[in-house]
Amino acid sequence: MKSIQISLQMASSVKEFVNIVQKYTYDIDLRCDRYVVDAKSILGIFSLDLSKPINVEIHSDSCEDLLAELKSFQA
């Protein structure tokens, strides 16, 4: 499992993020404080506090291609 911090402060960035992560078959979660949601769920993401950085937990060890695509969201 790998983890990075991202920032999703605008609705357009949430949509772009979900479009990216939906292409991958492995599980990806978002963790904010004690809440964990599926990163592929737009409604789940909007239930988080988007004013703070969010941890992305990628449940795969070979995810360099995803990490490269998420570079623009890193906090």
Buried (B, 14 or more C-beta within 10 A) or exposed (E): EBEBEBBBEEEEBBEBBBEBBEEBEEEBBBBBEEEBBBBBBBEBBEEBEBEEBBBBBBEBEEBEEBEEBBEEBEE
